[in-house]
Amino acid sequence: MSDCCMCRNLISAHPSEVWNRPVLESEHFVVLPSLGSLVPGWVLVIPKQHYLCVGALPQSLFPEFQSVKEETVELITSQFGKSCIFEHGPSSAGSKVGCSVDHAHLHVVPFSADLARLTASFMPDGASWQPADVQTCIKAFDAGQNYLYFEQPAGTGFISVHPAFGSQIFRKAIALQLGKPHEFDWRQYPNHSAIQTTVQALAPRNYGEVQIGVSNGL
């Protein structure tokens, strides 16, 4: 989509910004350092084609998506420590839960504090966490529901659906735990130094030099 910032960045063969250069890549997905990283090692798993959220991905892409996700978690954990996974899943473009980036992006973050507990003060009344997996995200999206999804530890998932989630709930919770509650907004605090640390740690794998096996039909 021409109006999608991620689509525009992914089109560029040689992006100048280091956060738009893949650290891992498969046929249909890239893994990019996250602008606004609150900690080094924060990356995003992003489909190359435009989909609103993980719940909007076609079933045909899920085996590859799962492989990329697992490869990313293994990489980030090996370099930065125990990691969690989360997504803000909007049911429609332009909603607060999408944080104004209407292109699917799954966060993989080296962070071990309890996300369910930390997000509690930012959740709307009536929202609760239920055991889930990424297939549950599809059901929520198909039902027209906004959702939040996280895995902690990786592979153990939880979902919450609600019509009135605020913006950047996971980022607010993580920023608060890290003692910098006002730095949750990735636009105001891009944290280039954390991104640079991520890139340097993953340098042997940078810029598409390592291709995940699924891109070769394995």
Kinemage of the C-alpha trace (Angstrom):
@kinemage 1
@onewidth
@group {chain A} dominant
@subgroup {mainchain}
@vectorlist {calphas} color= white
{ca met a 1} P 0.000 0.000 0.000
{ca ser a 2} L 1.404 3.378 -1.015
{ca asp a 3} L 0.220 5.055 2.218
{ca cys a 4} L 1.816 2.437 4.499
{ca cys a 5} L 5.158 3.508 5.976
{ca met a 6} L 6.347 -0.080 6.324
{ca cys a 7} L 5.434 -0.969 2.752
{ca arg a 8} L 7.364 2.056 1.480
{ca asn a 9} L 10.421 1.082 3.521
{ca leu a 10} L 10.297 -2.545 2.435
{ca ile a 11} L 10.230 -1.548 -1.234
{ca ser a 12} L 13.656 0.093 -0.946
{ca ala a 13} L 16.453 -2.294 -1.956
{ca his a 14} L 19.109 -0.281 -0.087
{ca pro a 15} L 17.509 1.615 2.810
{ca ser a 16} L 19.707 4.234 4.420
{ca glu a 17} L 18.222 3.780 7.911
{ca val a 18} L 19.795 0.904 9.819
{ca trp a 19} L 16.432 -0.018 11.365
{ca asn a 20} L 15.045 -0.753 7.899
{ca arg a 21} L 17.745 -3.306 7.074
{ca pro a 22} L 16.821 -6.957 7.779
{ca val a 23} L 18.746 -8.967 10.334
{ca leu a 24} L 16.916 -12.097 9.150
{ca glu a 25} L 14.846 -12.717 6.051
{ca ser a 26} L 12.697 -15.425 4.472
{ca glu a 27} L 10.641 -15.507 1.295
{ca his a 28} L 7.686 -13.622 2.770
{ca phe a 29} L 9.015 -12.078 6.004
{ca val a 30} L 11.779 -9.812 7.258
{ca val a 31} L 13.070 -9.194 10.770
{ca leu a 32} L 14.039 -5.572 11.445
{ca pro a 33} L 15.508 -3.746 14.444
{ca ser a 34} L 12.702 -1.802 16.062
{ca leu a 35} L 12.683 1.972 15.971
{ca gly a 36} L 12.001 3.070 19.535
{ca ser a 37} L 13.735 0.064 21.120
{ca leu a 38} L 13.534 0.447 24.872
{ca val a 39} L 16.222 -2.235 25.220
{ca pro a 40} L 18.861 -3.577 22.808
{ca gly a 41} L 17.746 -6.665 20.928
{ca trp a 42} L 14.191 -5.438 20.246
{ca val a 43} L 13.173 -6.584 16.749
{ca leu a 44} L 10.043 -6.886 14.610
{ca val a 45} L 8.861 -9.811 12.475
{ca ile a 46} L 7.126 -8.238 9.464
{ca pro a 47} L 5.414 -9.713 6.398
{ca lys a 48} L 6.704 -8.321 3.117
{ca gln a 49} L 3.166 -8.075 1.762
{ca his a 50} L 0.677 -5.733 3.379
{ca tyr a 51} L -1.494 -7.302 6.093
{ca leu a 52} L -3.070 -5.334 8.912
{ca cys a 53} L -2.000 -7.671 11.705
{ca val a 54} L -0.877 -11.242 12.346
{ca gly a 55} L -4.529 -12.252 12.587
{ca ala a 56} L -4.982 -11.124 8.974
{ca leu a 57} L -2.255 -13.402 7.594
{ca pro a 58} L -3.480 -16.152 5.270
{ca gln a 59} L -3.192 -19.700 6.566
{ca ser a 60} L -0.748 -20.497 3.761
{ca leu a 61} L 1.856 -18.215 5.384
{ca phe a 62} L 1.589 -19.554 8.915
{ca pro a 63} L 4.168 -22.384 8.639
{ca glu a 64} L 6.724 -19.882 7.364
{ca phe a 65} L 5.661 -17.291 9.933
{ca gln a 66} L 6.069 -19.809 12.749
{ca ser a 67} L 9.516 -20.786 11.497
{ca val a 68} L 10.645 -17.157 11.279
{ca lys a 69} L 9.239 -16.411 14.720
{ca glu a 70} L 11.058 -19.360 16.308
{ca glu a 71} L 14.309 -18.527 14.524
{ca thr a 72} L 14.062 -14.930 15.701
{ca val a 73} L 13.368 -15.863 19.315
{ca glu a 74} L 16.321 -18.257 19.303
{ca leu a 75} L 18.611 -15.586 17.853
{ca ile a 76} L 17.545 -12.792 20.199
{ca thr a 77} L 17.593 -15.049 23.260
{ca ser a 78} L 21.091 -16.286 22.444
{ca gln a 79} L 22.408 -12.731 22.116
{ca phe a 80} L 20.384 -10.761 24.662
{ca gly a 81} L 18.610 -13.144 27.045
{ca lys a 82} L 15.158 -14.578 27.665
{ca ser a 83} L 12.629 -13.000 25.295
{ca cys a 84} L 8.905 -12.366 25.060
{ca ile a 85} L 6.658 -11.846 22.031
{ca phe a 86} L 3.744 -9.474 21.650
{ca glu a 87} L 1.457 -7.796 19.126
{ca his a 88} L -1.116 -5.015 19.118
{ca gly a 89} L -3.772 -6.422 16.764
{ca pro a 90} L -6.201 -3.917 15.226
{ca ser a 91} L -9.390 -5.058 13.543
{ca ser a 92} L -9.405 -2.027 11.229
{ca ala a 93} L -6.950 0.591 10.011
{ca gly a 94} L -6.523 3.778 11.982
{ca ser a 95} L -7.464 2.390 15.397
{ca lys a 96} L -5.577 3.267 18.597
{ca val a 97} L -4.560 -0.331 19.206
{ca gly a 98} L -2.608 -0.326 15.945
{ca cys a 99} L -0.370 2.485 17.244
{ca ser a 100} L -0.741 4.205 13.823
{ca val a 101} L 1.318 1.517 12.045
{ca asp a 102} L -1.268 -0.405 10.038
{ca his a 103} L 1.065 -3.167 8.855
{ca ala a 104} L 1.477 -6.414 10.789
{ca his a 105} L 4.538 -6.437 13.038
{ca leu a 106} L 5.254 -8.913 15.809
{ca his a 107} L 7.610 -7.702 18.547
{ca val a 108} L 10.343 -9.993 19.872
{ca val a 109} L 11.898 -8.383 22.955
{ca pro a 110} L 14.511 -9.527 25.475
{ca phe a 111} L 12.362 -8.870 28.534
{ca ser a 112} L 11.473 -11.279 31.335
{ca ala a 113} L 9.240 -9.321 33.746
{ca asp a 114} L 5.591 -10.458 33.900
{ca leu a 115} L 3.733 -8.734 31.041
{ca ala a 116} L 0.288 -9.789 32.282
{ca arg a 117} L 0.927 -8.072 35.612
{ca leu a 118} L 2.622 -5.019 34.133
{ca thr a 119} L -0.097 -4.303 31.564
{ca ala a 120} L -2.927 -4.512 34.111
{ca ser a 121} L -2.974 -0.793 34.938
{ca phe a 122} L -3.130 0.132 31.224
{ca met a 123} L -5.949 -2.245 30.232
{ca pro a 124} L -9.558 -1.026 29.814
{ca asp a 125} L -12.238 -2.183 32.226
{ca gly a 126} L -13.410 -5.703 31.451
{ca ala a 127} L -10.312 -6.764 29.526
{ca ser a 128} L -8.646 -9.990 30.649
{ca trp a 129} L -6.024 -12.433 29.412
{ca gln a 130} L -6.997 -15.864 28.109
{ca pro a 131} L -4.731 -18.728 26.937
{ca ala a 132} L -4.275 -18.543 23.155
{ca asp a 133} L -1.992 -19.040 20.186
{ca val a 134} L -1.527 -17.174 16.925
{ca gln a 135} L -4.470 -19.059 15.410
{ca thr a 136} L -6.644 -17.379 18.045
{ca cys a 137} L -5.534 -14.050 16.589
{ca ile a 138} L -7.054 -15.092 13.253
{ca lys a 139} L -10.361 -15.857 14.947
{ca ala a 140} L -10.358 -12.469 16.681
{ca phe a 141} L -9.564 -10.612 13.476
{ca asp a 142} L -12.197 -12.543 11.499
{ca ala a 143} L -14.730 -11.593 14.186
{ca gly a 144} L -13.826 -7.917 13.832
{ca gln a 145} L -12.259 -7.715 17.293
{ca asn a 146} L -9.277 -5.655 18.382
{ca tyr a 147} L -6.837 -7.840 20.285
{ca leu a 148} L -3.615 -7.799 22.257
{ca tyr a 149} L -1.489 -10.944 22.103
{ca phe a 150} L 1.675 -11.986 23.896
{ca glu a 151} L 3.782 -15.070 24.504
{ca gln a 152} L 5.764 -15.379 27.711
{ca pro a 153} L 7.704 -17.565 27.639
{ca ala a 154} L 7.826 -17.846 23.857
{ca gly a 155} L 5.372 -20.539 22.818
{ca thr a 156} L 2.939 -19.890 25.680
{ca gly a 157} L 0.394 -17.398 24.410
{ca phe a 158} L -2.349 -15.190 25.833
{ca ile a 159} L -4.917 -12.942 24.155
{ca ser a 160} L -7.268 -10.185 25.228
{ca val a 161} L -10.045 -8.763 23.052
{ca his a 162} L -11.770 -5.452 23.693
{ca pro a 163} L -13.256 -2.609 21.599
{ca ala a 164} L -11.435 0.156 23.477
{ca phe a 165} L -7.759 -0.654 23.953
{ca gly a 166} L -5.475 2.336 24.263
{ca ser a 167} L -2.320 2.866 22.239
{ca gln a 168} L 1.084 1.231 22.920
{ca ile a 169} L -0.043 -0.715 25.991
{ca phe a 170} L 2.852 -3.180 25.949
{ca arg a 171} L 5.385 -0.413 25.364
{ca lys a 172} L 3.951 1.622 28.252
{ca ala a 173} L 4.166 -1.398 30.555
{ca ile a 174} L 7.760 -2.176 29.577
{ca ala a 175} L 8.852 1.457 29.843
{ca leu a 176} L 7.354 1.686 33.324
{ca gln a 177} L 9.169 -1.463 34.458
{ca leu a 178} L 12.448 -0.120 33.074
{ca gly a 179} L 12.072 3.083 35.087
{ca lys a 180} L 11.513 5.349 32.091
{ca pro a 181} L 7.707 5.581 31.854
{ca his a 182} L 7.720 8.697 29.648
{ca glu a 183} L 9.842 7.063 26.933
{ca phe a 184} L 7.260 4.578 25.633
{ca asp a 185} L 6.476 6.541 22.456
{ca trp a 186} L 8.723 5.329 19.633
{ca arg a 187} L 8.239 8.565 17.678
{ca gln a 188} L 9.523 10.810 20.457
{ca tyr a 189} L 12.180 8.393 21.688
{ca pro a 190} L 13.606 6.440 18.724
{ca asn a 191} L 16.542 5.236 20.895
{ca his a 192} L 19.097 4.969 18.125
{ca ser a 193} L 21.802 3.798 20.539
{ca ala a 194} L 19.827 0.676 21.441
{ca ile a 195} L 19.243 -0.029 17.747
{ca gln a 196} L 22.956 0.307 17.060
{ca thr a 197} L 23.743 -2.166 19.825
{ca thr a 198} L 21.281 -4.611 18.282
{ca val a 199} L 22.815 -4.240 14.845
{ca gln a 200} L 26.345 -4.679 16.139
{ca ala a 201} L 25.429 -7.812 18.092
{ca leu a 202} L 23.719 -9.346 15.062
{ca ala a 203} L 26.287 -8.081 12.538
{ca pro a 204} L 27.338 -11.527 11.231
{ca arg a 205} L 23.699 -12.114 10.281
{ca asn a 206} L 22.871 -8.624 9.029
{ca tyr a 207} L 21.439 -7.351 5.771
{ca gly a 208} L 19.967 -10.605 4.530
{ca glu a 209} L 23.224 -12.559 4.692
{ca val a 210} L 21.435 -15.325 6.569
{ca gln a 211} L 18.309 -16.641 4.924
{ca ile a 212} L 15.897 -18.699 7.017
{ca gly a 213} L 15.477 -22.192 5.636
{ca val a 214} L 11.858 -21.791 4.614
{ca ser a 215} L 12.887 -19.312 1.920
{ca asn a 216} L 14.661 -22.182 0.182
{ca gly a 217} L 11.688 -24.498 0.398
{ca leu a 218} L 13.023 -26.409 3.413
